[in-house]
């Protein structure tokens, strides 16, 4: 289950993955929104986010594809913003559209407290991070797609 050495820094960074991807691409990331909508939070994610498991809870869920400097997507990302976390200045997280989430979350700080799990599923490496962003918990799951892995072979 050991990731390739080229992928390890991206899986383990405590800073902005967006910034790392843009540095690798040599340009800003292109974001393709797959969907953004309110969804009920399932039992597993309630436990992960430390929410009451026997009460209904909603989250703003955003799924995107991130593209570097070619036509193949590099990352499939899913962000789960529990409704109680979207207060004050965090309301803007519902209106990111095609802006990378890293621009908002890492604007004031180079690193954020987080709990991270790295695993391999269906041959792809994935990381799930629970960020403590200004006292609000946000779950971000990223799958490193084949297009990203092959981008290392091009140079």
C-alpha positions in Angstrom: 0.0 0.0 0.0 3.0 2.2 -0.1 2.4 5.1 -2.5 5.0 6.0 -5.2 7.6 8.4 -3.9 6.4 11.1 -6.4 2.9 11.0 -4.9 3.8 10.9 -1.2 4.3 14.6 -0.7 0.9 15.3 -2.3 -0.8 12.8 0.0 0.8 14.0 3.2 1.1 17.8 2.8 -0.2 19.8 5.8 -0.4 22.8 3.5 -2.5 23.6 0.5 -2.8 20.7 -2.0 -4.0 23.4 -4.5 -0.8 25.3 -4.2 1.3 22.1 -4.8 -0.8 21.1 -7.8 -0.5 24.6 -9.3 3.3 24.6 -8.8 3.5 21.2 -10.5 1.2 22.3 -13.4 3.0 25.7 -13.8 -0.5 27.4 -14.0 -3.7 27.8 -12.1 -5.9 24.7 -11.7 -9.0 24.3 -13.8 -12.0 23.2 -11.8 -14.9 21.4 -13.3 -17.8 21.3 -10.9 -19.6 17.9 -11.0 -22.3 18.9 -8.5 -23.0 21.2 -5.6 -26.0 20.5 -3.5 -27.4 20.0 0.0 -27.3 16.4 1.0 -28.1 14.5 4.2 -24.9 13.4 6.0 -24.7 9.6 6.3 -23.9 7.8 9.5 -20.2 7.2 8.7 -19.5 10.9 7.9 -21.4 12.0 11.0 -19.1 9.9 13.1 -16.0 11.3 11.2 -17.2 14.9 11.7 -18.1 14.3 15.3 -21.8 15.1 14.8 -24.7 13.5 16.6 -25.3 10.2 14.8 -29.0 9.8 15.6 -30.1 13.2 14.4 -30.6 14.2 10.8 -27.9 16.6 9.5 -27.4 18.4 6.2 -24.2 19.3 4.5 -23.3 21.3 1.4 -21.5 18.8 -0.8 -19.3 19.9 -3.6 -17.7 17.4 -6.1 -15.2 18.6 -8.6 -12.5 17.5 -11.0 -9.2 19.3 -10.9 -7.1 19.7 -14.0 -3.4 20.6 -14.1 -1.7 21.4 -17.4 -3.3 18.7 -19.7 -6.8 17.4 -20.7 -6.9 14.6 -18.2 -8.3 15.3 -14.7 -5.7 15.0 -11.9 -7.9 14.9 -8.8 -11.6 14.0 -8.1 -12.4 15.9 -4.9 -15.5 15.8 -2.7 -15.9 18.4 0.1 -18.5 18.0 2.8 -19.4 21.2 4.7 -21.8 20.5 7.5 -24.6 23.1 7.8 -23.5 24.2 11.3 -20.0 24.9 9.8 -21.3 27.3 7.2 -21.8 30.4 9.4 -20.0 33.8 9.4 -17.3 34.1 6.9 -17.6 30.3 6.1 -20.8 31.0 4.1 -18.6 31.8 1.1 -17.7 28.1 0.9 -21.1 27.5 -0.6 -20.3 29.8 -3.5 -16.9 28.6 -4.7 -18.1 27.7 -8.2 -15.0 27.0 -10.2 -12.6 28.3 -7.5 -10.3 25.8 -5.9 -11.2 25.2 -2.2 -7.5 25.8 -1.2 -7.8 29.5 -2.2 -10.4 30.0 0.6 -9.2 27.6 3.2 -5.5 28.4 3.1 -5.8 32.2 2.5 -4.8 33.2 6.0 -2.7 30.1 7.1 -0.2 27.9 5.3 -1.3 24.9 7.3 -4.4 23.8 9.0 -5.0 21.3 11.8 -6.4 18.2 10.3 -6.8 14.5 10.7 -5.9 12.6 7.6 -6.4 9.0 6.4 -4.6 7.7 3.3 -5.7 4.6 1.6 -5.8 2.8 -1.8 -9.1 1.9 -3.3 -9.7 0.4 -6.7 -6.0 0.9 -7.6 -6.1 4.7 -6.8 -4.7 6.5 -3.9 -7.1 8.5 -1.9 -6.9 10.8 1.1 -9.6 11.9 3.5 -8.9 15.0 5.6 -11.0 16.4 8.4 -9.9 20.1 8.6 -10.4 22.3 11.5 -10.9 25.5 9.6 -11.6 28.4 12.0 -13.2 26.1 14.5 -15.4 24.5 11.8 -15.0 20.9 10.7 -14.9 20.2 7.0 -14.3 16.8 5.3 -12.4 16.8 2.0 -11.8 13.6 0.1 -9.4 13.5 -2.8 -8.8 10.7 -5.3 -5.5 11.0 -7.2 -6.5 10.0 -10.7 -4.5 8.2 -13.4 -4.0 11.5 -15.2 -2.0 12.9 -12.2 0.1 9.8 -11.8 1.0 9.8 -15.5 1.9 13.5 -15.4 5.1 12.5 -13.6 6.1 10.3 -16.6 5.9 13.2 -19.0 8.9 15.1 -17.6 
